[in-house]
Amino acid sequence: MAALYDQLNGWGPDYEHWLKVAGTVSAHDVVDLGCGTGQLTVLLARAGHRVVGIDPDPGMLQVARARDGHEAVTWVQGYAADIATASADLVTMTGHVSQLSHRQRLGPGPTRAAAGTAPRRPGGVRHA
Ligand SMILES: C[S@@+](CC[C@H](N)C(=O)[O-])C[C@H]1O[C@@H](n2cnc3c(N)ncnc32)[C@H](O)[C@@H]1O
């Protein structure tokens, strides 16, 4: 599945949108939650943001770590709860992460609300 992901879900205009958002809010630190194979994650890093890509799936992260530009990203295998407190100016969730989330690992409550626990800096922005 991870090996085929990029073929089935290539670049989309949503990536352009989030790059623009990150630039507009002058985000220094960005967390890409549910980064998958890191398509957007690496683009954010290339745009000059300091980026952490988090995903629970080791196969997706393996593809991400093989991507050109991967070395500019800090990759973390985990969940929203693994984001360090107050560590981001912007948290992105793209590609239906909230709908596809591993609910049983998020604890009680709706998935979207659980993802919403990802901490931000004061004044930080969360887009999903
Ligand atoms: C459809 S992919 C989207 C990947 C990427 N964001 C993109 O736009 O291509 C959904 C990703 O969400 C991840 N995911 C599932 N549950 C998660 C959770 N609780 N926290 C963070 N990521 C999760 C999956 O492992 C998968 O890589």
Ligand as a Chemical Component Dictionary entry (heavy atoms), coordinates in Angstrom:
data_LIG
# 
_chem_comp.id                   LIG 
_chem_comp.type                 NON-POLYMER 
_chem_comp.pdbx_formal_charge   0 
_chem_comp.three_letter_code    LIG 
# 
loop_
_chem_comp_atom.comp_id 
_chem_comp_atom.atom_id 
_chem_comp_atom.alt_atom_id 
_chem_comp_atom.type_symbol 
_chem_comp_atom.charge 
_chem_comp_atom.model_Cartn_x 
_chem_comp_atom.model_Cartn_y 
_chem_comp_atom.model_Cartn_z 
_chem_comp_atom.pdbx_ordinal 
LIG C1  C1  C 0  -4.350 9.097  3.183  1  
LIG S1  S1  S 1  -2.829 9.227  4.075  2  
LIG C2  C2  C 0  -2.443 10.989 3.866  3  
LIG C3  C3  C 0  -0.949 11.209 3.880  4  
LIG C4  C4  C 0  -0.490 12.633 3.614  5  
LIG N1  N1  N 0  -0.958 13.542 4.627  6  
LIG C5  C5  C 0  -0.874 13.107 2.230  7  
LIG O1  O1  O 0  -1.511 14.160 2.097  8  
LIG O2  O2  O -1 -0.505 12.436 1.261  9  
LIG C6  C6  C 0  -3.392 9.180  5.779  10 
LIG C7  C7  C 0  -2.242 9.000  6.747  11 
LIG O3  O3  O 0  -2.722 9.212  8.079  12 
LIG C8  C8  C 0  -1.982 8.365  8.924  13 
LIG N2  N2  N 0  -2.686 8.241  10.225 14 
LIG C9  C9  C 0  -3.670 7.380  10.547 15 
LIG N3  N3  N 0  -4.027 7.556  11.833 16 
LIG C10 C10 C 0  -3.255 8.552  12.331 17 
LIG C11 C11 C 0  -3.162 9.169  13.611 18 
LIG N4  N4  N 0  -3.939 8.799  14.616 19 
LIG N5  N5  N 0  -2.260 10.172 13.783 20 
LIG C12 C12 C 0  -1.459 10.552 12.748 21 
LIG N6  N6  N 0  -1.502 9.985  11.507 22 
LIG C13 C13 C 0  -2.400 8.996  11.311 23 
LIG C14 C14 C 0  -1.865 7.084  8.123  24 
LIG O4  O4  O 0  -0.819 6.246  8.595  25 
LIG C15 C15 C 0  -1.623 7.610  6.727  26 
LIG O5  O5  O 0  -0.251 7.707  6.416  27 
# 
loop_
_chem_comp_bond.comp_id 
_chem_comp_bond.atom_id_1 
_chem_comp_bond.atom_id_2 
_chem_comp_bond.value_order 
_chem_comp_bond.pdbx_ordinal 
LIG C1  S1  SING 1  
LIG S1  C2  SING 2  
LIG S1  C6  SING 3  
LIG C2  C3  SING 4  
LIG C3  C4  SING 5  
LIG C4  N1  SING 6  
LIG C4  C5  SING 7  
LIG C5  O1  DOUB 8  
LIG C5  O2  SING 9  
LIG C6  C7  SING 10 
LIG C7  O3  SING 11 
LIG C7  C15 SING 12 
LIG O3  C8  SING 13 
LIG C8  N2  SING 14 
LIG C8  C14 SING 15 
LIG N2  C9  SING 16 
LIG N2  C13 SING 17 
LIG C9  N3  DOUB 18 
LIG N3  C10 SING 19 
LIG C10 C11 SING 20 
LIG C10 C13 DOUB 21 
LIG C11 N4  SING 22 
LIG C11 N5  DOUB 23 
LIG N5  C12 SING 24 
LIG C12 N6  DOUB 25 
LIG N6  C13 SING 26 
LIG C14 O4  SING 27 
LIG C14 C15 SING 28 
LIG C15 O5  SING 29 
# 
